[in-house]
C-alpha cells in the first residue's frame, strides 16, 4: 500500500467534503444516472484498512470494494507483478496469440478449487460473464436447457443473470423481458425458516419444488451461492448444500457454486465450499481473484468443461495479461501471508463484538457469516419484521463518522461487513466501536 497512507481514521471536513461535492456535480453531468454510489466521497488513495478521499478524510474500510480487495488495496506483490507485465505487453488476446500468464492462472485455479478430480478453467472479465459461461458449459454438457436458482439469489446484471437474480429493485425493474428457462427454488434461511426446518428438510423442500416444477430430465444446472451475497449473507443450515449436491449427482445435473463474492480466503477458507465439505461440479469465481483488477473464471470437471466446441468460449479481454499477473500475485499473497487464517481471526473478532452488541439491542435480529464476510439482519424492536430504514440510517451514521459499511438483503435490512484481510485488529475494533455508537445514535 502507499507508504504515505497512515492507518488511522481521520475526518478533516464534513462528509462529503467540498472537493468531493465538486466531483459529484461533475459525475451527475457526465455519468448515466443509473450508476449509483453508496458514499458520496471520491477516493484518492487506499491500502491496508483505509480509504482516503480527495478532501483528506480517511475512512475505515469495511467494504473492500464489495469483496474485491480482499488482500488489501495496492498489495505489494500485485503492484510489482502488474508493473512488470504492463512493461512487457498489455494485450494480445489469448485467442490470437496466447501467453503463459493465462495458463498459469488456470493451473492455479485447478489446484486450489475444491476436489482432486481433473479440472479445466476458462477466464473471463466479470462475475456475471462467468456465470453465463458456466451455464453455457452446463447446457452443452447435459444437452438440457433449464436452470434452477434460489430465493434471494444474486448472480449479476446481464440479461441472463438478471433472470437468475431474485430481487427486482434495483437490479431488474424495468429491464425485461428476461432470459427463459430459469426457475427458482426455496433456500435454507435459518433466521426466517421455521425452527423445525433443518438443512435436510430445507433441501427436501427445494428438491420437491425442482422435481415438480422443472423435472430432473429437463435440468442442466443448479446454481447457488454457498453463502448468499447481495441476498443478505445468508448461510444455509448444515446439510442443505450437501443434500442438493447429492441430488444433482444422482440426476446428472451440474451443480454450479457461484463463489464470486465468497472465494479466495474471504470466508475463512480458500472457498466457501471447503467449509461446507462439498465439491461442486463447476465453480465460478471473480471479485477477490485479482487484487482489484477485472478477472473472473469458470473452473470445473474436465469432462464438463470440455463439452463446448472449440471457440464456443472466449472473449476479447478474457484473461487479460495484466489481470492474470495480478491474480497470480494475489494467490501468492494469500498463501504466503496466511490470509485464510487471518480471515478466521477476523471472524472471531467481529462475531464477538456483534454478539455483544446484539445482546444489548434487540434490533439486531440475527448475526451471521463466516470469515471476513459477516452481517447483521436488522428488525423492528421486539419483532422479526425487517427494518430497512434502520439499516440505511445506521450505515449513513457510520459513513458520517468515517467508516465504510454496506447494506444488502432482499428486504434491504442487512448490514454487511467485508473488511480487507490487510486491516489491523485495532482499525477493525475501532470500526465496530463506531458502528456501536451509530446504533445508539439511531433510535426509534
Secondary structure, 3 states (H helix, E strand, C coil): CCCCCCCCCECCCCCCCHHHHHHHHHHHHHCCCCCCCCCCCCEEEEECCEEEECCCCEEEECCHHHHCCCCCCCCHHHHHHHHHHHHHCCCCCCCCCCCHHHHHHHHHHHHHCCCCCCEEEEEECCHHHHHHHHHHHHHHHHCCCEEEEECCCCCCCCHHHHHHCCCCCCCCCCCCCCCCCEEEECCCCCCCCCCCCCHHHHHHHHHHHHHHHCCHHHEEEEEECCECCCCCCCECCCCHHHHHHHHHHHCCCEEEEECCCCCCCCCCCCCHHHHHCCCCCEEEECHHHHCCCCCEEEEEEHHHHCCCCCCCCCCCCCCCHHHHHHHHHHHHHHHHCCHHHHHHHHHHHHHHHHHHHHHHCCCEEEEEEECCEEEEEEECCCCCCECHHHHHHHHHHHHHCCEECEEECCCCCEEEECCCCCCCHHHHHHHHHHHHHHHHHCCC
